[in-house]
């Protein structure tokens, strides 16, 4: 299995595709000797990426990232699935990248946009997993800097977005336990949810994705380029810390290894999904997160050392953190 060498091996068509594909099938079961019809549907996250690319191009000039030449399309080991990748950059965007996974049993979207280091704008993050009738969703503007202890950063980027977060938090309720270690990488408007498959739920999710992405584009559009070398260095380390955490603890690692094997999964994680983890800094995972160190110097594979998790949303309606 090889990573596609040509960008032309995969591209999204400009036309928006329907999120829900519906079809009618006749059930073989009978109730009181009557046949009944069951409407089935399948999910495609292509519409989300099409929207994001089209909306981004309305604000800035996107050009293909050098990564696109190497990372475009990979077939799964069993030949029953395909991984599609897109990557771009722009004046204020270090990397806009998308990974879509389509198999017979699941659909996955991992869509993230990293600002250039001269901007301290949050990182746009959408991670969607659909399998059968279940869906696991994370949608957020991941803060680059500490918003629990840095009120100035929170005010700068999130105060005006709290009503938006509240709107969708009511429609897409909190999805259950989230570790105290990972909560530092989420904002007060994060949508962490699980829901059963239905056209109504997907419509809400698509609306949330649109609104969140428009909000992010407005933030990056208004952002002023930083010229202070120490602040740029501060942004660089913050982004590298984020990438280091995600490359080591991202819950999708197991799925990638199952689909394409350990070697390709590692290359995808470090060179595509979390590109910059080997370039933006020299610190290792345990330099940032020493609490995960084992006696032999290796990284503890657990996702939480403290053992604390948040069963309910740890921010109140005003966006104040209440989880401590």
ROSE-107823 format. One record per residue (C-alpha): residue in one letter; residue number from 1; x negated, y negated, z. Coordinates in Angstrom, 3 decimals, always signed. Layout:
N
NODE; res; n; X; Y; Z
NODE; A; NUM; X; Y; Z
...
// end
This chain:
324
NODE; res; n; X; Y; Z
NODE; X; 1; +0.000; +0.000; +0.000
NODE; X; 2; -1.445; -3.333; -1.020
NODE; X; 3; -0.518; -6.919; -0.451
NODE; X; 4; +0.764; -8.393; -3.687
NODE; X; 5; -1.992; -10.239; -5.500
NODE; X; 6; +0.222; -12.462; -7.607
NODE; X; 7; +2.617; -15.154; -6.364
NODE; X; 8; +4.961; -14.190; -9.176
NODE; X; 9; +5.711; -10.844; -7.578
NODE; X; 10; +8.338; -12.544; -5.452
NODE; X; 11; +10.278; -15.767; -5.548
NODE; X; 12; +13.617; -16.987; -4.305
NODE; X; 13; +16.077; -17.994; -6.988
NODE; X; 14; +17.197; -21.620; -6.759
NODE; X; 15; +20.875; -20.695; -6.660
NODE; X; 16; +22.231; -20.121; -3.190
NODE; X; 17; +23.289; -16.554; -2.565
NODE; X; 18; +26.288; -15.688; -0.395
NODE; X; 19; +25.353; -14.949; +3.189
NODE; X; 20; +28.021; -12.286; +3.482
NODE; X; 21; +28.610; -9.827; +0.687
NODE; X; 22; +32.063; -8.372; +1.044
NODE; X; 23; +33.553; -5.295; -0.464
NODE; X; 24; +36.632; -3.175; +0.060
NODE; X; 25; +36.446; +0.534; +0.678
NODE; X; 26; +39.151; +3.136; +1.263
NODE; X; 27; +38.897; +5.048; +4.511
NODE; X; 28; +39.277; +8.825; +4.304
NODE; X; 29; +41.009; +8.773; +7.669
NODE; X; 30; +44.760; +8.521; +7.868
NODE; X; 31; +47.073; +7.203; +10.531
NODE; X; 32; +50.655; +8.334; +10.240
NODE; X; 33; +49.796; +9.616; +6.761
NODE; X; 34; +48.852; +6.138; +5.552
NODE; X; 35; +45.552; +5.189; +4.033
NODE; X; 36; +44.094; +1.944; +5.223
NODE; X; 37; +41.445; -0.339; +3.807
NODE; X; 38; +38.290; -1.385; +5.640
NODE; X; 39; +36.379; -4.478; +4.624
NODE; X; 40; +32.628; -4.065; +4.846
NODE; X; 41; +29.888; -6.610; +4.406
NODE; X; 42; +26.116; -6.804; +4.312
NODE; X; 43; +23.886; -9.635; +5.424
NODE; X; 44; +21.332; -11.577; +3.413
NODE; X; 45; +19.173; -14.271; +4.964
NODE; X; 46; +18.049; -15.494; +1.553
NODE; X; 47; +20.575; -18.309; +1.763
NODE; X; 48; +18.794; -19.690; +4.836
NODE; X; 49; +15.430; -19.891; +3.105
NODE; X; 50; +16.947; -21.357; -0.057
NODE; X; 51; +18.547; -24.104; +2.017
NODE; X; 52; +15.348; -24.856; +3.941
NODE; X; 53; +13.220; -25.131; +0.811
NODE; X; 54; +15.762; -27.277; -0.999
NODE; X; 55; +16.210; -29.554; +2.021
NODE; X; 56; +12.451; -29.867; +2.555
NODE; X; 57; +11.943; -30.861; -1.078
NODE; X; 58; +14.447; -33.671; -0.566
NODE; X; 59; +12.079; -35.146; +2.031
NODE; X; 60; +8.586; -34.299; +0.824
NODE; X; 61; +6.566; -32.685; -1.941
NODE; X; 62; +5.989; -28.984; -1.272
NODE; X; 63; +3.056; -27.193; -2.863
NODE; X; 64; +2.263; -23.472; -2.607
NODE; X; 65; -0.127; -22.579; +0.187
NODE; X; 66; -3.359; -20.763; -0.734
NODE; X; 67; -1.905; -17.884; +1.314
NODE; X; 68; +0.704; -17.290; -1.394
NODE; X; 69; -1.886; -15.747; -3.707
NODE; X; 70; -2.562; -12.966; -1.214
NODE; X; 71; +0.709; -12.613; +0.657
NODE; X; 72; +3.740; -12.264; -1.570
NODE; X; 73; +5.314; -8.810; -1.394
NODE; X; 74; +4.626; -5.511; +0.371
NODE; X; 75; +6.504; -2.237; +0.108
NODE; X; 76; +7.105; -0.299; +3.305
NODE; X; 77; +5.300; +2.999; +3.810
NODE; X; 78; +8.433; +5.045; +3.195
NODE; X; 79; +9.274; +3.114; +0.033
NODE; X; 80; +12.712; +2.206; +1.372
NODE; X; 81; +11.996; -1.374; +2.318
NODE; X; 82; +10.230; -4.480; +1.086
NODE; X; 83; +8.621; -7.433; +2.837
NODE; X; 84; +8.847; -10.747; +0.970
NODE; X; 85; +6.617; -13.694; +1.850
NODE; X; 86; +6.571; -17.361; +0.890
NODE; X; 87; +4.191; -20.089; +2.043
NODE; X; 88; +3.930; -23.821; +1.338
NODE; X; 89; +2.265; -26.955; +2.633
NODE; X; 90; +3.017; -30.673; +2.430
NODE; X; 91; +1.768; -34.077; +3.547
NODE; X; 92; +2.752; -33.537; +7.193
NODE; X; 93; +3.179; -29.746; +7.120
NODE; X; 94; +0.206; -27.487; +7.792
NODE; X; 95; +2.166; -24.366; +6.902
NODE; X; 96; +5.755; -23.533; +6.036
NODE; X; 97; +6.034; -19.784; +5.797
NODE; X; 98; +8.766; -17.207; +5.531
NODE; X; 99; +8.809; -13.441; +5.989
NODE; X; 100; +11.942; -11.570; +4.932
NODE; X; 101; +12.302; -7.842; +5.507
NODE; X; 102; +14.980; -5.872; +3.706
NODE; X; 103; +15.560; -2.159; +4.233
NODE; X; 104; +18.552; +0.142; +3.980
NODE; X; 105; +19.339; -0.391; +7.653
NODE; X; 106; +18.161; -3.883; +8.599
NODE; X; 107; +17.555; -7.469; +7.558
NODE; X; 108; +14.909; -9.647; +9.222
NODE; X; 109; +13.978; -13.300; +8.786
NODE; X; 110; +10.924; -14.917; +10.371
NODE; X; 111; +10.825; -18.551; +9.224
NODE; X; 112; +8.447; -21.039; +10.853
NODE; X; 113; +7.087; -24.489; +10.022
NODE; X; 114; +3.880; -25.758; +11.630
NODE; X; 115; +3.101; -29.496; +11.550
NODE; X; 116; -0.363; -30.716; +10.690
NODE; X; 117; -2.610; -31.324; +13.676
NODE; X; 118; -2.237; -35.094; +13.403
NODE; X; 119; +1.375; -34.714; +14.571
NODE; X; 120; +2.658; -33.435; +17.915
NODE; X; 121; +6.079; -32.576; +16.467
NODE; X; 122; +7.621; -29.293; +17.709
NODE; X; 123; +7.278; -26.111; +15.653
NODE; X; 124; +10.434; -25.069; +13.832
NODE; X; 125; +11.132; -21.402; +14.561
NODE; X; 126; +13.869; -19.053; +13.314
NODE; X; 127; +13.652; -15.329; +14.097
NODE; X; 128; +16.698; -13.287; +13.062
NODE; X; 129; +17.085; -9.507; +13.267
NODE; X; 130; +20.139; -7.648; +11.994
NODE; X; 131; +20.608; -3.893; +12.133
NODE; X; 132; +23.980; -2.233; +11.762
NODE; X; 133; +26.472; -4.144; +13.852
NODE; X; 134; +23.945; -5.842; +16.137
NODE; X; 135; +22.079; -9.125; +15.769
NODE; X; 136; +19.240; -10.618; +17.811
NODE; X; 137; +18.674; -14.315; +17.218
NODE; X; 138; +16.144; -16.972; +18.239
NODE; X; 139; +16.431; -20.469; +16.783
NODE; X; 140; +14.476; -23.348; +18.255
NODE; X; 141; +12.196; -26.307; +17.891
NODE; X; 142; +9.335; -24.811; +19.914
NODE; X; 143; +7.644; -27.608; +21.902
NODE; X; 144; +3.980; -28.121; +21.130
NODE; X; 145; +3.342; -29.501; +24.615
NODE; X; 146; +4.736; -28.798; +28.082
NODE; X; 147; +8.289; -30.119; +28.381
NODE; X; 148; +8.927; -28.814; +31.883
NODE; X; 149; +6.253; -31.037; +33.423
NODE; X; 150; +5.806; -33.660; +30.696
NODE; X; 151; +8.895; -35.833; +30.702
NODE; X; 152; +7.433; -38.179; +28.075
NODE; X; 153; +7.151; -35.401; +25.475
NODE; X; 154; +10.620; -34.121; +26.277
NODE; X; 155; +12.101; -37.611; +25.951
NODE; X; 156; +10.251; -38.210; +22.696
NODE; X; 157; +11.575; -35.191; +20.843
NODE; X; 158; +14.435; -33.494; +22.687
NODE; X; 159; +16.591; -35.959; +24.608
NODE; X; 160; +18.547; -36.975; +21.512
NODE; X; 161; +19.016; -33.316; +20.513
NODE; X; 162; +20.600; -32.066; +23.754
NODE; X; 163; +24.193; -32.522; +22.435
NODE; X; 164; +23.275; -30.470; +19.359
NODE; X; 165; +21.897; -27.706; +21.544
NODE; X; 166; +24.953; -27.749; +23.799
NODE; X; 167; +27.297; -27.484; +20.832
NODE; X; 168; +25.758; -24.257; +19.603
NODE; X; 169; +24.959; -22.849; +23.052
NODE; X; 170; +28.712; -22.710; +23.611
NODE; X; 171; +29.289; -20.937; +20.301
NODE; X; 172; +26.278; -18.605; +20.617
NODE; X; 173; +25.936; -17.685; +24.324
NODE; X; 174; +22.643; -16.872; +26.050
NODE; X; 175; +21.360; -13.445; +25.056
NODE; X; 176; +20.172; -12.164; +28.428
NODE; X; 177; +16.804; -11.769; +30.119
NODE; X; 178; +13.922; -13.918; +28.878
NODE; X; 179; +10.579; -13.683; +30.688
NODE; X; 180; +9.171; -16.601; +32.651
NODE; X; 181; +5.939; -16.378; +30.640
NODE; X; 182; +7.697; -16.811; +27.302
NODE; X; 183; +10.063; -19.566; +28.463
NODE; X; 184; +7.211; -22.092; +28.291
NODE; X; 185; +7.298; -21.846; +24.498
NODE; X; 186; +11.008; -22.667; +24.207
NODE; X; 187; +12.886; -25.945; +24.371
NODE; X; 188; +16.131; -26.958; +26.141
NODE; X; 189; +17.986; -26.521; +22.831
NODE; X; 190; +16.806; -22.967; +22.135
NODE; X; 191; +19.439; -20.573; +20.828
NODE; X; 192; +18.596; -17.120; +22.165
NODE; X; 193; +21.592; -14.926; +21.532
NODE; X; 194; +22.929; -11.526; +20.564
NODE; X; 195; +26.198; -11.006; +18.757
NODE; X; 196; +28.149; -8.369; +16.825
NODE; X; 197; +28.202; -8.652; +13.051
NODE; X; 198; +31.071; -10.685; +11.633
NODE; X; 199; +31.480; -13.322; +8.910
NODE; X; 200; +32.490; -15.852; +11.565
NODE; X; 201; +29.315; -15.347; +13.602
NODE; X; 202; +27.098; -15.597; +10.540
NODE; X; 203; +28.836; -18.804; +9.484
NODE; X; 204; +28.089; -20.292; +12.925
NODE; X; 205; +24.469; -19.162; +12.701
NODE; X; 206; +24.044; -20.648; +9.235
NODE; X; 207; +25.553; -23.940; +10.401
NODE; X; 208; +23.186; -23.982; +13.394
NODE; X; 209; +20.197; -23.253; +11.159
NODE; X; 210; +21.156; -26.116; +8.853
NODE; X; 211; +21.643; -28.605; +11.689
NODE; X; 212; +18.475; -27.603; +13.527
NODE; X; 213; +16.380; -27.757; +10.384
NODE; X; 214; +17.774; -31.149; +9.404
NODE; X; 215; +16.953; -32.380; +12.908
NODE; X; 216; +13.389; -31.081; +12.583
NODE; X; 217; +12.947; -32.719; +9.177
NODE; X; 218; +14.093; -36.013; +10.659
NODE; X; 219; +11.536; -35.693; +13.474
NODE; X; 220; +8.645; -34.899; +11.150
NODE; X; 221; +9.768; -37.607; +8.746
NODE; X; 222; +9.609; -40.277; +11.462
NODE; X; 223; +6.383; -38.972; +13.005
NODE; X; 224; +3.411; -41.333; +12.846
NODE; X; 225; +0.027; -39.866; +12.022
NODE; X; 226; -2.261; -39.662; +15.040
NODE; X; 227; -5.717; -41.185; +14.543
NODE; X; 228; -7.126; -40.702; +18.029
NODE; X; 229; -9.613; -37.826; +17.854
NODE; X; 230; -8.956; -36.644; +21.411
NODE; X; 231; -5.189; -36.469; +20.828
NODE; X; 232; -5.682; -34.559; +17.573
NODE; X; 233; -7.942; -32.152; +19.456
NODE; X; 234; -5.229; -31.836; +22.115
NODE; X; 235; -2.671; -30.973; +19.425
NODE; X; 236; -5.073; -28.481; +17.868
NODE; X; 237; -5.566; -26.604; +21.127
NODE; X; 238; -1.829; -26.629; +21.853
NODE; X; 239; -1.042; -25.131; +18.459
NODE; X; 240; -3.859; -22.597; +18.838
NODE; X; 241; -2.553; -21.580; +22.264
NODE; X; 242; +0.915; -21.067; +20.781
NODE; X; 243; -0.479; -18.994; +17.907
NODE; X; 244; -2.612; -16.931; +20.280
NODE; X; 245; +0.417; -16.050; +22.406
NODE; X; 246; +2.572; -15.172; +19.420
NODE; X; 247; -0.102; -13.075; +17.685
NODE; X; 248; -0.582; -11.006; +20.848
NODE; X; 249; +2.918; -10.835; +22.337
NODE; X; 250; +5.322; -11.237; +19.431
NODE; X; 251; +8.015; -8.543; +19.845
NODE; X; 252; +8.081; -7.876; +16.096
NODE; X; 253; +4.647; -6.242; +16.106
NODE; X; 254; +6.028; -2.757; +16.632
NODE; X; 255; +8.387; -3.092; +13.688
NODE; X; 256; +5.617; -4.313; +11.382
NODE; X; 257; +3.341; -1.431; +12.372
NODE; X; 258; +6.127; +1.046; +11.701
NODE; X; 259; +6.837; -0.446; +8.280
NODE; X; 260; +3.339; -1.041; +6.892
NODE; X; 261; +0.847; +0.552; +9.301
NODE; X; 262; -1.493; -0.898; +11.920
NODE; X; 263; -4.070; -2.432; +9.571
NODE; X; 264; -1.659; -4.340; +7.349
NODE; X; 265; +0.468; -5.348; +10.331
NODE; X; 266; -2.551; -6.924; +12.029
NODE; X; 267; -3.500; -8.764; +8.844
NODE; X; 268; +0.032; -10.083; +8.444
NODE; X; 269; +0.158; -11.241; +12.056
NODE; X; 270; -3.195; -13.015; +12.193
NODE; X; 271; -3.606; -14.262; +8.635
NODE; X; 272; -0.043; -15.024; +7.564
NODE; X; 273; +2.595; -15.210; +10.300
NODE; X; 274; +0.294; -16.896; +12.811
NODE; X; 275; -2.249; -18.287; +10.435
NODE; X; 276; -4.719; -20.477; +12.296
NODE; X; 277; -5.200; -18.194; +15.286
NODE; X; 278; -8.717; -17.404; +14.031
NODE; X; 279; -9.451; -20.871; +12.611
NODE; X; 280; -8.031; -23.552; +14.916
NODE; X; 281; -9.956; -22.534; +18.019
NODE; X; 282; -12.410; -20.078; +19.525
NODE; X; 283; -10.566; -19.296; +22.759
NODE; X; 284; -9.238; -15.782; +23.202
NODE; X; 285; -5.901; -14.679; +24.661
NODE; X; 286; -7.272; -14.184; +28.179
NODE; X; 287; -8.850; -17.645; +28.115
NODE; X; 288; -5.358; -19.107; +27.875
NODE; X; 289; -3.495; -16.439; +29.834
NODE; X; 290; -5.932; -14.868; +32.350
NODE; X; 291; -3.069; -13.371; +34.371
NODE; X; 292; -2.717; -10.710; +31.653
NODE; X; 293; -6.264; -9.433; +32.125
NODE; X; 294; -6.905; -5.824; +33.127
NODE; X; 295; -9.881; -4.683; +35.196
NODE; X; 296; -11.581; -3.311; +32.082
NODE; X; 297; -11.302; -6.678; +30.330
NODE; X; 298; -8.467; -5.701; +28.000
NODE; X; 299; -5.103; -7.437; +27.651
NODE; X; 300; -2.184; -6.000; +29.592
NODE; X; 301; +0.443; -4.867; +27.092
NODE; X; 302; +3.325; -5.883; +29.347
NODE; X; 303; +5.354; -8.896; +28.219
NODE; X; 304; +5.575; -10.180; +31.788
NODE; X; 305; +3.141; -10.046; +34.689
NODE; X; 306; +5.152; -12.167; +37.101
NODE; X; 307; +8.174; -9.947; +36.560
NODE; X; 308; +10.575; -12.879; +36.596
NODE; X; 309; +13.174; -13.317; +33.882
NODE; X; 310; +16.116; -15.581; +33.175
NODE; X; 311; +19.431; -13.785; +32.854
NODE; X; 312; +21.217; -17.076; +32.237
NODE; X; 313; +20.276; -20.245; +30.408
NODE; X; 314; +17.602; -21.999; +32.538
NODE; X; 315; +18.550; -25.518; +31.378
NODE; X; 316; +21.633; -27.443; +32.406
NODE; X; 317; +23.939; -29.452; +30.143
NODE; X; 318; +21.587; -32.456; +30.375
NODE; X; 319; +18.593; -30.400; +29.289
NODE; X; 320; +17.043; -30.330; +32.763
NODE; X; 321; +15.133; -27.170; +33.646
NODE; X; 322; +16.848; -25.338; +36.510
NODE; X; 323; +15.067; -22.012; +36.269
NODE; X; 324; +12.257; -22.558; +38.763
// end
